[in-house]
Amino acid sequence: MVTQAFAQEAVTPTEENLDNAIDATHTAPAPGATGHDDPTAGTHATTEAHGDAGHSDVFPPFDPATFPSQLLWLALSFAALYLLMSKVALPRMGSILDDRKARIDADIAAAEASQQKTDAAIAAYEAALAEAKNNARAIATAASDASKAELDGKRKAVEADLAAKVSAAEARIATTKTAAMTHVDEIAAETAQTVVTQLVGDIPGDSVRAAVAKASKE
Amino acid sequence: MAGTDPIHQFVIQDIFPIHLGGDGAADHGMNFSFTNSSLFMVLTVAAITTFVVAASAKKSLVPSRFQLAGELLYEFVANMLRSSAGKEGMKFFPFVFSLFTFVLFANLFGMIPYFFTVTSHIIVTIALAVLVMAVVIGYGFFRHGFKFLKLFVPAGVPAYVLPIVVPIEIISFLSRPISLSVRLFGNILAGHITLKVFAGFVVSLGTLGALGWLGALLPLLMTVALTALEFLVAAVQAYVFAVLTSMYLNDAVHPSH
């Protein structure tokens, strides 16, 4: 390991002077092992190179000579970035998002209001429909009740009329019957008198009547 | 230069040299130069600002895909912070959003070849972590006064355990900036080195002729797989950084836990 490092440091000057020949010089001593040794070789070479280029002989990220410059420009650029973001860029972006949120919220509110209106309209319609149905039912009931009552009245009148006629007719029949029944004895007496007269000559009407009455009683 | 050198990608080079103090020479005084790192910090800020501002340009009620991408980023960070720190924590939303996008864009910029990775330098991640802790401590004392110290005294713990628990709580609190910064720095640094090393194998083996080309196939596949992994790491580390920041801010907002 030590000898290798030595060898590579010896190579270094060549590397700086002849950029194009680097790889040739590098690979010449041990072609198989080049791959693994390269990083170390590089590190050594850089250290040397920096010394020549006027930088201090340290790994660049740890070179304190560059710190003031980096800190100054970092402070300037980060301060500029912070100001640009906080004063210009982010408020713009934020306003876009806020506007969109406000718009969406307003639209949702409007949609909800419309929905409520629709619900109210549906409820009103249903109430009106129910009322109309009730009215219709009431009217129908009233009409049927009225017609039924009228019908009942007429029927009762007709029935009463018929009953009166029937009783009158029955009364007439009864009178006729009684009249007829009263005449039956007379007819029978007259008929019997006539028959007897024809058979036996004149007989007193009173005896005939008594005989008929006697016969009809038997 | 140095095509297969995995460390070269982290070298900071001056673009506009600014040296303060000393005698004005490059090696003396403080170096405040505008470097490649500074350039990518500025590019990161520019990219984030352009993205968010352009995404919110039309302000359309029904978003385009581009606007939706911006909105998703916004809501993602907002939900993350709200779920960790609650409604009261939302005052830190610009801060957390800036942190998350800065780290995310810097990490993703680093995935583009030849681009510098800002977050691969520990001083940057430490500065961000210290900023987070400064905000947490500053706001905690500003909002709750000395009651903020209740953070170190968990409720419902018997008094005789407190001498053990309180130091543990303090140590865990103090180690937060370190773990926060080293996690991000280490992941990005290690990922980029590994990626470069395997890519270097491809180049090295490729110069060996036909057999080398065949041998280069394996590290090439590895490089492709690692690239995908590094994209994941870039996003996940930014997310982790922002989530932990949100949770630490929650401590500042609600110190008694």
Interface residues (C-beta under 8 A of the other chain):
Chain A: E15 E16 D19 I22 D23 A24 H26 T27 P31 T34 G35 D38 P39 G42 T43 A45 T46 A49 H50 A53 G54 H55 F59 P60 P61 F62 D63 A65 T66 F67 P68 S69 Q70 L71 L72 W73 L74 A75 L76 S77 F78 A80 L81 Y82 L84 M85 S86 V88 A89 L90 R92 M93 G94 S95 I96 L97 D99 R100 R103
Chain B: M1 A2 G3 T4 D5 P6 I7 H8 F10 V11 I12 I18 A26 D27 M30 N31 F32 S33 F34 T35 S37 S38 M41 V42 T44 V45 I48 T49 V52 V53 A55 S56 K59 S60 L61 P63 Q67 G70 E71 Y74 E75 F93 P94 F95 F97 S98 T101 F102 V118 S120 H121 I122 I123 V124 A127 L128 L131 F185 L189 I193 V197 G200 F201 V203 S204 L205 T207 L208 P219
